[in-house]
Amino acid sequence: MNAVVADSGTGALRRVLQGTEGFATVVELVPWAGEMADARGQKPLGLAAALAGDTRVTALSVTDNAGGHARLAPHAPAEALGRLGHDVIVHVACRDRNRNALQSLGWDLLGRSLTTVLAISGDYPVEGYQGLARPVFDLDSVGLLALYRELGAVASQRASQDDPAVDPDAHRFFLGCAVDPFKRLEEDLIPQYLKLGLKVRAGADYAITQVGYDARRQHELLRWMQRTGIDLPIVANAYILDRGVARAFHAGRVPGCIVSDDLLTVVEAQAGSPDKGRSFFLEFAAKQLIVARGLGFRGIYLSGHRDAAEIGRILEIAESHDAADWRSVVGDVSWPEPGAFHAFGRDADGLASEEPDRWYVASRDRRSKARDGRAATLGYRVNRLAHQRVFEPGSAGFRTWASLYRRVERAHLEKPLHVLEQAVKVPLYDCRDCGDCSLPDVAYLCPESHCQKNQRNGPCGGAHDGMCEVPGHACIWANAYRRLKAYGEELAMLDRPPVVQDNELRRTSAWANTFLGRDHYGRRASSAVEEPAGAARRPAS
């Protein structure tokens, strides 16, 4: 027998993930469309009540308008779950709130002692009152992590000043983030790894993976983290399938969640059994837990369930399995997409070897980058040259233009130059005149006009095969990766502090704001917040 978890109750997830022993079990709860007393809440609240006191369950997790559907705000059921004795993760999505609303929510969560948070950008809206809701995405998940890290630090400091005996962690967020290791293409997958590193620097304390069914890709994530020095406890995701969900995942109707053709074939066959595949699907989830634990994940995130009995059955199966024999079921939970990219080689068990994949290594040598030069178009090459000669701080061109813009502003002649700027940038970049330009951050692709979520700190988790979760749009971060790889710069694309756009600069000259130090680069250079050496320097992209 093998215990699944070694802790439960308030603060349990933090204790397990920050400790050196124990394996966490997190159970997802999805709020309903209605108030707390609505009858539709009886099932999820009944699940929570049935799991209360079960020491195998470390925490419950409450989603925030998952899938872009409007539901009860997560902090309301989270408080009710806390009263039942559960530790609770509150999801906070950026989709529906600007930065002030996120900050207000942060204070509210701290005041309610709901300090374990999963910070996500959120799925694109799919509905709304009398029409489709307009998404916000004023901050992304990276900016949200940075904001809540600061809020928690301030709250903890103030609490300590009021009472020196207070536990500072009680007033500080325990911040989680998401990562998707199941992307099929290199240009989708590697940026996910790179963004995880940026999330850690922004304040993430733990991570939860996206839904996926490929043990080798899970193992590759851990290999990458070890190789790049990302020291972060990470929880694997196990969504309990049924026929309808598997079909939806396979059809791409749920952003970032993929079921391969081969797995769907198995699901369809099992769903034809007398119990509609229920026993198989529970055993499948239990095997995911067994493999995740064996690989070195610090916990399992169980979602897609229907009742507490299912959770209990999954844990019973996992507990009955010899922990040392986890490799025997790796093949049962490995259902890769055909043609999937791999950053690491394949070992004898069908998992990731310690050494990088030889084809991936070969693709990064100088001759291969030369062959990939087609990704570096003439326009991009001109942009790089212009940046180096004019927009790079410290260059002669930068000093000249900064001096010019200072004289122009003293003479109040900004408007003609702003018109000229837009005449250049609108046809070249589809510029939206945000005034706080991130073109150099994204290989001269505009996130304001070409990213449906205005992601300035790496890709969200919804892209698939280089395309955005919003149909008809390419993922600009996949395109940026291809451009940068031609120059051998792709792995450094997010080696910088988080970018937070200043909306006060809208409809003002981004060139003037750059040369006069008013944009996010200038704020970064003059900020008193500690940042890595050279952080104020623009990336050479």
NORSULLIN-V449110 format. One record per residue. N is the residue number from 1. SS is DSSP state (2 for helix, 1 for strand, 0 for the rest). PSI is psi in degrees with one decimal (999 if undefined). OMEGA is omega as a letter, one per 30 degrees, with the letter a starting at -180 (999 if undefined). Layout:
BEGIN
N,SS,PSI,OMEGA / N,SS,PSI,OMEGA
END
This chain:
BEGIN
1,0,140.9,a / 2,0,115.6,l / 3,0,134.9,a / 4,0,-33.5,a / 5,0,152.6,a / 6,0,10.9,a / 7,0,154.8,l / 8,0,171.9,a / 9,0,-178.2,a / 10,0,128.6,l / 11,0,6.6,a / 12,2,-41.5,a / 13,2,-43.2,l / 14,2,-43.2,a / 15,2,-42.5,a / 16,2,-48.0,a / 17,2,-30.8,l / 18,2,-11.5,l / 19,0,-174.6,a / 20,0,-8.2,a / 21,0,165.7,l / 22,0,156.2,a / 23,0,123.2,a / 24,1,142.9,l / 25,1,117.9,l / 26,1,131.6,a / 27,1,128.0,a / 28,1,140.0,l / 29,1,130.5,a / 30,0,119.7,l / 31,0,167.5,a / 32,0,169.1,l / 33,0,88.3,a / 34,0,176.6,a / 35,0,175.5,a / 36,0,-37.1,a / 37,0,-1.7,a / 38,0,142.7,a / 39,0,-25.9,a / 40,0,-14.0,l / 41,2,-6.7,a / 42,2,-38.4,a / 43,2,-53.7,l / 44,2,-37.8,l / 45,2,-32.8,l / 46,2,-37.1,l / 47,2,-46.2,a / 48,2,-41.7,l / 49,2,-39.6,a / 50,2,-28.7,a / 51,2,-10.1,l / 52,0,132.9,a / 53,0,-8.4,l / 54,0,105.3,a / 55,0,-10.3,l / 56,0,-19.0,a / 57,0,116.4,a / 58,0,-42.7,a / 59,1,156.3,l / 60,1,152.0,a / 61,1,129.4,a / 62,1,120.1,a / 63,0,163.7,a / 64,0,95.7,a / 65,0,49.7,a / 66,2,141.6,a / 67,2,7.2,a / 68,2,13.2,l / 69,0,136.6,l / 70,0,125.2,a / 71,0,175.8,l / 72,0,136.4,l / 73,0,140.4,a / 74,2,-26.0,a / 75,2,-20.9,l / 76,2,-56.0,l / 77,2,-28.2,a / 78,2,-40.5,l / 79,2,-41.1,l / 80,2,-38.2,l / 81,2,-37.4,l / 82,2,-37.2,l / 83,2,-22.1,l / 84,0,-3.7,l / 85,0,7.5,a / 86,0,145.1,l / 87,1,142.9,a / 88,1,132.7,l / 89,1,126.9,l / 90,1,119.9,l / 91,1,138.6,l / 92,1,116.1,a / 93,1,145.6,a / 94,0,-12.0,a / 95,0,-40.5,a / 96,0,2.9,a / 97,0,140.4,l / 98,0,-179.7,a / 99,2,-31.0,l / 100,2,-40.9,l / 101,2,-38.1,l / 102,2,-38.2,l / 103,2,-43.9,l / 104,2,-42.5,l / 105,2,-38.8,l / 106,2,-46.7,l / 107,2,-41.3,l / 108,2,-43.9,l / 109,2,-41.9,l / 110,2,-41.2,l / 111,2,-25.8,l / 112,0,5.3,a / 113,0,29.1,l / 114,0,79.9,a / 115,0,-5.7,l / 116,1,115.3,a / 117,1,145.1,l / 118,1,111.3,a / 119,1,118.7,a / 120,1,155.6,l / 121,0,-41.0,l / 122,0,151.1,l / 123,0,155.1,l / 124,0,142.2,a / 125,0,148.1,l / 126,0,-1.6,a / 127,0,178.7,l / 128,0,170.1,a / 129,0,117.8,a / 130,0,39.8,l / 131,0,172.3,a / 132,0,132.7,l / 133,0,146.0,l / 134,0,125.3,l / 135,0,157.3,a / 136,0,-68.7,a / 137,0,43.2,l / 138,0,-39.6,l / 139,0,159.6,l / 140,0,-175.4,a / 141,2,-33.9,l / 142,2,-46.3,l / 143,2,-36.1,l / 144,2,-41.5,l / 145,2,-44.9,l / 146,2,-42.0,l / 147,2,-48.9,a / 148,2,-28.0,l / 149,2,-44.0,l / 150,2,-42.3,l / 151,2,-45.6,a / 152,2,-38.2,l / 153,2,-42.1,l / 154,2,-46.1,l / 155,2,-41.6,a / 156,2,-41.2,l / 157,2,-43.9,a / 158,2,-40.9,l / 159,2,-39.3,l / 160,2,-34.7,l / 161,2,-37.5,l / 162,2,-35.6,a / 163,0,100.5,a / 164,0,-20.5,a / 165,0,-2.2,a / 166,0,148.3,l / 167,0,114.1,a / 168,2,-30.7,a / 169,2,-22.5,l / 170,2,-16.6,a / 171,2,21.1,l / 172,0,135.7,a / 173,0,145.1,l / 174,1,103.4,a / 175,1,128.5,l / 176,1,160.3,l / 177,1,171.1,l / 178,1,152.7,l / 179,1,143.0,a / 180,0,102.4,l / 181,0,10.9,a / 182,0,12.3,l / 183,0,141.2,a / 184,0,-37.6,a / 185,0,149.7,l / 186,2,-44.6,a / 187,2,-15.0,l / 188,2,-36.7,a / 189,2,-52.0,a / 190,2,-41.6,l / 191,2,-28.4,l / 192,2,-43.6,l / 193,2,-45.2,a / 194,2,-38.1,l / 195,2,-33.2,l / 196,2,-42.1,l / 197,2,-40.5,l / 198,2,-37.4,l / 199,2,-38.6,l / 200,2,-43.8,l / 201,2,-27.0,l / 202,2,-14.5,l / 203,0,3.6,a / 204,0,135.9,l / 205,0,-20.4,l / 206,1,167.7,l / 207,1,153.3,l / 208,1,133.9,a / 209,1,159.9,l / 210,0,167.2,l / 211,0,134.7,l / 212,0,163.1,a / 213,0,60.5,a / 214,0,101.4,a / 215,2,-32.9,l / 216,2,-39.4,l / 217,2,-35.8,l / 218,2,-45.0,a / 219,2,-38.2,l / 220,2,-37.9,l / 221,2,-46.5,l / 222,2,-38.3,l / 223,2,-44.9,a / 224,2,-45.8,a / 225,2,-43.9,l / 226,2,-41.9,a / 227,2,-30.2,a / 228,2,4.0,l / 229,0,25.1,l / 230,0,104.4,a / 231,0,96.1,a / 232,0,129.6,l / 233,1,136.5,a / 234,1,139.6,a / 235,1,130.3,l / 236,1,154.6,a / 237,1,132.6,l / 238,1,99.8,l / 239,1,123.8,a / 240,0,111.3,a / 241,0,159.8,l / 242,0,178.6,a / 243,2,-46.1,a / 244,2,-44.0,l / 245,2,-43.6,l / 246,2,-40.3,l / 247,2,-40.6,l / 248,2,-44.3,l / 249,2,-43.9,a / 250,2,-36.3,a / 251,0,-3.7,l / 252,0,22.5,a / 253,0,-11.2,l / 254,0,112.0,a / 255,0,129.1,l / 256,0,-8.0,a / 257,0,120.3,a / 258,0,132.8,l / 259,0,124.3,a / 260,0,166.4,l / 261,2,-45.2,a / 262,2,-41.3,l / 263,2,-39.9,l / 264,2,-37.4,l / 265,2,-43.1,l / 266,2,-43.4,l / 267,2,-45.1,a / 268,2,-40.1,l / 269,2,-43.5,a / 270,2,-33.7,a / 271,2,-15.6,l / 272,0,0.0,l / 273,0,166.5,a / 274,0,-35.7,a / 275,0,15.5,l / 276,0,27.1,l / 277,0,6.0,a / 278,2,-46.5,a / 279,2,-42.7,l / 280,2,-44.8,a / 281,2,-35.6,l / 282,2,-41.2,l / 283,2,-36.4,l / 284,2,-45.9,l / 285,2,-39.5,l / 286,2,-39.3,l / 287,2,-35.8,l / 288,2,-41.5,l / 289,2,-46.8,a / 290,2,-46.3,a / 291,2,-41.8,l / 292,2,-44.0,l / 293,2,-42.0,l / 294,2,-36.0,a / 295,2,-27.1,a / 296,0,7.9,l / 297,0,152.3,a / 298,0,-0.7,l / 299,1,176.6,l / 300,1,140.8,l / 301,1,107.8,a / 302,1,121.5,l / 303,1,168.2,l / 304,0,13.0,a / 305,0,170.7,l / 306,0,-24.4,l / 307,0,169.0,a / 308,2,-27.4,l / 309,2,-35.6,l / 310,2,-43.0,l / 311,2,-45.4,l / 312,2,-42.1,a / 313,2,-41.3,l / 314,2,-45.0,a / 315,2,-35.5,l / 316,2,-44.5,l / 317,2,-44.6,a / 318,2,-40.6,a / 319,2,-29.7,a / 320,2,-10.9,a / 321,0,137.6,l / 322,0,116.7,a / 323,2,-32.0,a / 324,2,-12.0,a / 325,2,26.5,a / 326,2,-28.0,a / 327,2,-20.6,a / 328,2,-17.7,a / 329,2,7.6,l / 330,2,-44.3,a / 331,2,-27.4,a / 332,2,-21.7,a / 333,2,19.7,a / 334,0,103.6,a / 335,0,73.3,a / 336,0,157.1,l / 337,0,145.6,l / 338,0,142.6,l / 339,0,19.8,a / 340,0,139.1,l / 341,0,145.4,l / 342,0,130.1,l / 343,0,-19.8,a / 344,1,157.4,l / 345,1,178.3,a / 346,1,131.8,l / 347,0,-175.9,a / 348,0,-22.8,a / 349,0,4.7,a / 350,0,14.1,l / 351,0,-167.0,a / 352,1,132.7,l / 353,1,173.3,a / 354,1,-22.9,a / 355,1,143.6,l / 356,1,150.9,l / 357,0,134.3,a / 358,2,-31.7,l / 359,2,-35.5,l / 360,2,-43.1,l / 361,2,-44.6,a / 362,2,-34.5,a / 363,2,-15.9,a / 364,0,0.6,l / 365,0,169.7,a / 366,2,-40.8,a / 367,2,-39.0,l / 368,2,-38.4,l / 369,2,-35.0,l / 370,2,-40.3,l / 371,2,-30.0,l / 372,2,7.1,a / 373,2,-18.3,l / 374,2,-23.9,l / 375,2,-23.9,l / 376,0,86.6,a / 377,0,165.7,l / 378,2,-41.2,l / 379,2,-41.2,l / 380,2,-38.7,l / 381,2,-40.4,l / 382,2,-40.3,l / 383,2,-43.7,l / 384,2,-44.5,a / 385,2,-44.5,l / 386,2,-39.6,l / 387,2,-46.8,a / 388,2,-37.0,a / 389,2,-28.5,a / 390,2,-44.5,a / 391,2,-6.7,l / 392,0,118.6,l / 393,0,134.8,a / 394,0,-17.2,l / 395,0,159.9,l / 396,2,-39.8,l / 397,2,-40.9,l / 398,2,-44.8,a / 399,2,-39.7,a / 400,2,-48.0,a / 401,2,-33.3,l / 402,2,-42.4,l / 403,2,-40.8,l / 404,2,-45.5,a / 405,2,-30.9,l / 406,2,-41.5,l / 407,2,-39.8,a / 408,2,-42.9,a / 409,2,-34.0,l / 410,2,-32.2,a / 411,0,1.6,a / 412,0,44.3,a / 413,0,29.6,a / 414,2,-34.9,a / 415,2,-46.0,l / 416,2,-40.6,l / 417,2,-33.9,l / 418,2,-40.2,l / 419,2,-43.0,l / 420,2,-43.5,l / 421,2,-47.0,a / 422,2,-31.8,l / 423,2,-28.9,l / 424,2,-46.6,a / 425,2,-29.6,a / 426,2,-51.7,l / 427,2,-29.6,a / 428,2,-38.1,a / 429,2,0.8,a / 430,0,45.5,a / 431,0,139.2,l / 432,0,12.8,l / 433,0,46.1,a / 434,0,-20.2,l / 435,0,-11.4,l / 436,0,78.2,a / 437,0,134.0,l / 438,0,17.5,l / 439,2,-46.4,l / 440,2,-19.6,l / 441,2,-23.3,a / 442,2,40.1,l / 443,0,41.8,l / 444,0,42.3,l / 445,0,134.7,a / 446,0,115.6,l / 447,2,-24.1,a / 448,2,-39.3,a / 449,2,-25.8,a / 450,2,-4.8,l / 451,0,123.0,a / 452,0,-17.2,l / 453,0,7.8,l / 454,0,48.5,a / 455,0,114.7,a / 456,0,2.1,a / 457,0,35.5,a / 458,0,171.6,a / 459,0,151.5,l / 460,0,-176.3,a / 461,0,1.0,a / 462,0,-11.6,a / 463,0,152.3,l / 464,1,126.8,l / 465,0,44.1,l / 466,0,3.6,a / 467,1,146.7,l / 468,0,157.4,l / 469,0,-22.2,l / 470,0,115.8,a / 471,0,143.2,l / 472,0,5.4,a / 473,0,135.3,l / 474,1,154.4,l / 475,0,118.9,a / 476,2,-25.3,a / 477,2,-31.4,l / 478,2,-42.2,l / 479,2,-39.9,l / 480,2,-40.3,l / 481,2,-44.8,a / 482,2,-41.2,l / 483,2,-45.5,a / 484,2,-31.4,a / 485,2,-30.8,l / 486,0,-21.4,l / 487,0,5.4,a / 488,0,24.0,a / 489,0,6.6,a / 490,2,-32.7,a / 491,2,-11.9,l / 492,2,9.9,a / 493,0,-23.7,l / 494,0,21.5,l / 495,0,71.1,a / 496,0,164.9,l / 497,0,164.8,l / 498,0,145.5,l / 499,0,124.6,l / 500,0,117.2,a / 501,0,139.4,l / 502,0,108.2,a / 503,2,-14.0,l / 504,2,-20.0,a / 505,2,-1.7,a / 506,0,141.7,a / 507,0,23.2,l / 508,0,166.6,a / 509,0,117.1,l / 510,2,-33.3,l / 511,2,-46.9,l / 512,2,-42.7,a / 513,2,-32.2,l / 514,2,-53.2,a / 515,2,-25.2,a / 516,0,9.2,l / 517,0,32.5,a / 518,0,-11.8,a / 519,0,-169.9,a / 520,2,-25.4,l / 521,2,-44.5,l / 522,2,-41.2,l / 523,2,-39.3,l / 524,2,-40.9,a / 525,2,-33.6,a / 526,2,-2.4,a / 527,0,146.5,l / 528,0,-8.0,l / 529,0,136.0,l / 530,0,131.0,l / 531,0,163.4,l / 532,0,150.4,l / 533,0,135.1,l / 534,0,11.8,a / 535,0,-26.0,a / 536,0,-12.5,a / 537,0,135.1,l / 538,0,146.5,l / 539,0,143.8,l / 540,0,72.9,a / 541,0,999,999
END
